[in-house]
Amino acid sequence: MKHSGSEGTYVQPGVDELPPSLEVLTIAEAALRCGTSDDTLRRRLAEGEFKGAFQDSSRRNAWFIPVADLHKAGFSVKDLEPTRSGARENEVSQRDALLAEAAAALELSETRLGAAMQRVDQATEEVQHLRRWLDQVLGERQMMSRSA
């Protein structure tokens, strides 16, 4: 796996080949554990703030950030000592929580959309009613002007 930094390009071992003492997190994991957004971490990664960050081609080119780099950047990382075997369970539970949150947000959006569509239907009916009324008034005026 290649890594480009200020020192040039070099080959980085895959995340599975790292020593157990070097804890790394994906951007999503780091965002959850640091209480920040993925976008903030991606922006700071692009600015070169995480010197030890690397992409693992065996994991869809996912970015991994060493916890030490997060600390150096001023982030407080919660739950610093997950076991490697528990990391997968933690990741699954975090994804489940994100999926539940996304499902709730989707349901709320659908409810709001339904209410907005009802208001649009009501407004459309009102416009049609006003057009009929206006046509009627204009028709009556034309009849009155013809008879005058």
Steps between C-alpha positions, in 0.01 A plus 500: 500500500640840403508805721591848386628744753751780531778237494386359164314183404565176682329165555283474812388166644128418492296566811503128584882501493541782754634427848218465757648791696425741211130572512353640180143604424306547181371851440148393603628334820717800584209740443278299735765463768617863479151651484562678170388460140651291222532820296711669769738205513518474119576872473777478763634185333515689167685782679765245604427514872506122552856407403460126562168461313493251216265329257460122505437370148380168639214688669362701209769766547356594838701760688643407838616760752724409793345593836826674589451735201149580620638590843773717344229682303318580827223242485385311805446139398245305705543130582869488417558134580261281300631151443566395142234227531251747648575763236286325237206469743543866593508597132182298430321654797606849391374430147171370641464821701573709191249298296233545767571873509482519120172303497350738755616802298353346185167435672488860626584628151227285346249632756601858425483433127149356537385806693658731242327311217165540677560874525588512129179310415297741713666802340439353152131452579479857630666636184258301283208632703625858463549453123142372464374793705706748295377345173144531628546866601668587168227318311232694687680829424520415129128419496424826680714703258329335199157573633588861578 
